[in-house]
Amino acid sequence: MIEISASATSASVTIAGDLDLAERDRFPEITAKVSGLRRQLLVVDMCEVAFMDSTGAAFLMALADAATRRGGATVLRGTSDRELFVLEICGALDMFRIDRQHRCSHVDSDSLRA
């Protein structure tokens, strides 16, 4: 599940479940919708992401690239060490601001959440 919301100053994308090849067909439409909001700040909430592969990383990179072209920034919150590793391997970590202060509201047994 991917949900988009917006305030006067920012756009938010909340992701739950897997962010991978199986979801790829939805990525262009979602990227276009988020870009159409034309907000300077994009916040991507990844607290509920169960798995992310390089296809999911490419989606996040497309979101960040669109924000950068508008002069904005993309913040990732709730990212696990695994997800950060995938972004690092893809050479994309510097495209994002990482919110390390955020604590996911559902602090489960998933000790990998940052």
N, C-alpha and C positions, 0 to 999 in steps of 0.2 A: 504494500500500500504506500502510495506517495500522495501527500496532501500539500496543497499550496495555500498560503494565506498572506495577507498584506496589511500593513499599517500605513500611516502617512509617510513614514520614513524608511521602512524596510519591508522586505519580502522574506517569507519563511517557507522552507520546504521541510516537511517532516516525513521521515522514511521509516517504515516498519517492515520487517521480514527480510527477504533476500534482495540484494542489489547486485544482480548478475545477468548473465547472458539470457536467461529466461524472460527478463523484464525489458530487454533491449528495445523492442518495438515501441514501447511507450516513451522512451527517452527524448526523441526529437520533439514530440508534442509538448511534453512537460517543459523542456528547455525553452521552447517558443513562448509558452504561457508565462513563464517566469521572466523572460526577457521583455515581454510586452508590458509587464508591470512597471518597468523603468525605475526601479528603486536603487539607490546608491549602495545600500547594504543588503546583502543576502545572507541569511542565517540558515544553515542546514543542520537540522536536528537528527542525529544518528543514534539516539539512545536505544531505539528499538530494532536496529539493524542486526540480523542474525548472522548474515554472511555477505561478504562483498568480494567480487573478483575484479580482474582488470577491466572488464566491461563496465562494471559499476564505477570504477575509478575514472574511466573515460567519460562517463556521464557527469560525474562531479567536476571533472576538468572542463567540460563544455559549459557547465553552469558558471564556473569561476571565470573562464575566458570571456563569456558574455558580460559578466559584471565588470571585469577589468576594462573591456572596450567602452563601457559607459562611464568609466572613471570611478567605479565603485570597488567594493571589496566583498569577499566571501569568507564567512566564519563557519567553521565546523565545530559543533558541540556534541558531546556525548560519544566521541569516537573512541573505539577500543585500540589497543596496541596493534592488533591484527590489521585493522583498517588503516591505521597510520603506516604500517609496514607496506601494505599494498600500494599506497600512494607514494611512499618513498621509493619503492622499486620502480614505479612508473615515472619517477623523476618529477613528481607533481607537488610535493609537499610545500614548496615555496609559493604555490599559487593560492594558498589558504592561510588565514589566521586561525589558529587553533585555540579554542576557548578551554583552557585547562582548569578554570575555576568552576565550570558548570558541573553540577552533580545531577545525574538522572534521577527522576522522582521515584523510580521503581527499584531502588538499590536491592537487586536480587542476589543470588549466589554468583552472578557473573562478575567475578573479581577483576576481569580485564577491562571493564569500563573505566574511562578516565574521568 
